[in-house]
Amino acid sequence: MKEPEITRWTLIRDMFIFQVKLAMDAIRDLLLSPVSIVLGLIDILKGHTLSQSYFHKLMDLGHRTDLWLNLFGHQNKAAENSSTLFSNKSKSTPDVSVDHLFSQVESLLKEQHDKGGLTTSAKSTIDRYLNKILENKKSAK
């Protein structure tokens, strides 16, 4: 069985999306770190129960944002067909993920490309430069 090939543009798209997701994850982590310490201290000082715990509510939010980010693409794609961020059916199942948002942007770009807009000339220019790089690399060997 032959392994499927990946196109240059698919790989570029996948790398770009992954880098944006990594940046979003890093920003989220930077924000959650000090907030979690403050909320944990408040819970300790107030003697909150598990259901009252601000810290554990933050952990639940963190879990939902993990599902929303879907950093490594393991989440079920079927949950992307709704227009709200989180489902009312389950607190931990996102209806719209970052992947869904990127898919919408990609659809708009493809639509513009099909119409022969700016993305067509940009894609052609990038393809030309990438082909030159590959040709120079082959001739250098």
CORBELMO-V195601 format. One record per residue. N is the residue number from 1. RES is the residue in three letters. SS is DSSP state (H for helix, E for strand, - for the rest). PHI is phi as a letter, one per 20 degrees, with the letter a starting at -180 (NA if undefined). BURIAL is + if it has 24 or more other C-alpha atoms within 12 Angstrom, else -. Layout:
# CORBELMO-V195601
N,RES,SS,PHI,BURIAL / N,RES,SS,PHI,BURIAL
This chain:
# CORBELMO-V195601
1,MET,-,NA,- / 2,LYS,-,e,- / 3,GLU,-,f,- / 4,PRO,-,f,- / 5,GLU,-,e,- / 6,ILE,-,d,- / 7,THR,-,f,- / 8,ARG,H,g,- / 9,TRP,H,f,- / 10,THR,H,f,- / 11,LEU,H,f,- / 12,ILE,H,f,- / 13,ARG,H,f,- / 14,ASP,H,f,- / 15,MET,H,f,- / 16,PHE,H,f,- / 17,ILE,H,f,+ / 18,PHE,H,f,- / 19,GLN,H,f,- / 20,VAL,H,f,- / 21,LYS,H,f,+ / 22,LEU,H,f,- / 23,ALA,H,f,- / 24,MET,H,f,- / 25,ASP,H,f,+ / 26,ALA,H,f,- / 27,ILE,H,f,- / 28,ARG,H,g,+ / 29,ASP,H,f,- / 30,LEU,H,f,- / 31,LEU,H,f,- / 32,LEU,H,f,+ / 33,SER,H,g,- / 34,PRO,H,f,- / 35,VAL,H,f,- / 36,SER,H,f,+ / 37,ILE,H,f,- / 38,VAL,H,f,- / 39,LEU,H,f,+ / 40,GLY,H,f,+ / 41,LEU,H,f,- / 42,ILE,H,f,- / 43,ASP,H,f,- / 44,ILE,H,f,- / 45,LEU,H,f,- / 46,LYS,H,e,- / 47,GLY,-,m,- / 48,HIS,-,f,- / 49,THR,-,e,- / 50,LEU,-,g,- / 51,SER,-,f,- / 52,GLN,-,e,- / 53,SER,-,f,- / 54,TYR,H,f,+ / 55,PHE,H,f,+ / 56,HIS,H,f,- / 57,LYS,H,f,- / 58,LEU,H,f,+ / 59,MET,H,f,- / 60,ASP,H,f,- / 61,LEU,H,f,- / 62,GLY,H,f,+ / 63,HIS,H,f,- / 64,ARG,H,f,+ / 65,THR,H,f,+ / 66,ASP,H,f,+ / 67,LEU,H,f,+ / 68,TRP,H,f,+ / 69,LEU,H,f,+ / 70,ASN,-,l,+ / 71,LEU,-,g,+ / 72,PHE,-,d,- / 73,GLY,-,m,- / 74,HIS,-,e,- / 75,GLN,-,f,+ / 76,ASN,-,f,- / 77,LYS,H,f,- / 78,ALA,H,f,- / 79,ALA,H,f,+ / 80,GLU,H,e,+ / 81,ASN,H,e,- / 82,SER,-,d,- / 83,SER,-,d,- / 84,THR,-,d,- / 85,LEU,-,f,+ / 86,PHE,E,c,+ / 87,SER,-,f,- / 88,ASN,-,f,- / 89,LYS,-,f,- / 90,SER,-,b,- / 91,LYS,-,f,- / 92,SER,-,d,+ / 93,THR,-,d,+ / 94,PRO,E,f,+ / 95,ASP,-,e,+ / 96,VAL,-,c,+ / 97,SER,-,d,+ / 98,VAL,H,g,+ / 99,ASP,H,f,+ / 100,HIS,H,f,+ / 101,LEU,H,f,+ / 102,PHE,H,f,- / 103,SER,H,f,- / 104,GLN,H,f,- / 105,VAL,H,f,- / 106,GLU,H,f,- / 107,SER,H,f,- / 108,LEU,H,f,- / 109,LEU,H,f,- / 110,LYS,H,f,- / 111,GLU,H,f,- / 112,GLN,H,f,- / 113,HIS,H,f,- / 114,ASP,H,f,- / 115,LYS,-,e,- / 116,GLY,-,n,- / 117,GLY,-,f,- / 118,LEU,H,g,- / 119,THR,H,f,- / 120,THR,H,f,- / 121,SER,H,f,- / 122,ALA,H,f,- / 123,LYS,H,f,- / 124,SER,H,f,- / 125,THR,H,f,- / 126,ILE,H,f,- / 127,ASP,H,g,- / 128,ARG,H,g,- / 129,TYR,H,f,- / 130,LEU,H,f,- / 131,ASN,H,f,- / 132,LYS,H,f,- / 133,ILE,H,f,- / 134,LEU,H,f,- / 135,GLU,H,f,- / 136,ASN,H,f,- / 137,LYS,H,f,- / 138,LYS,H,f,- / 139,SER,H,f,- / 140,ALA,H,f,- / 141,LYS,-,f,-
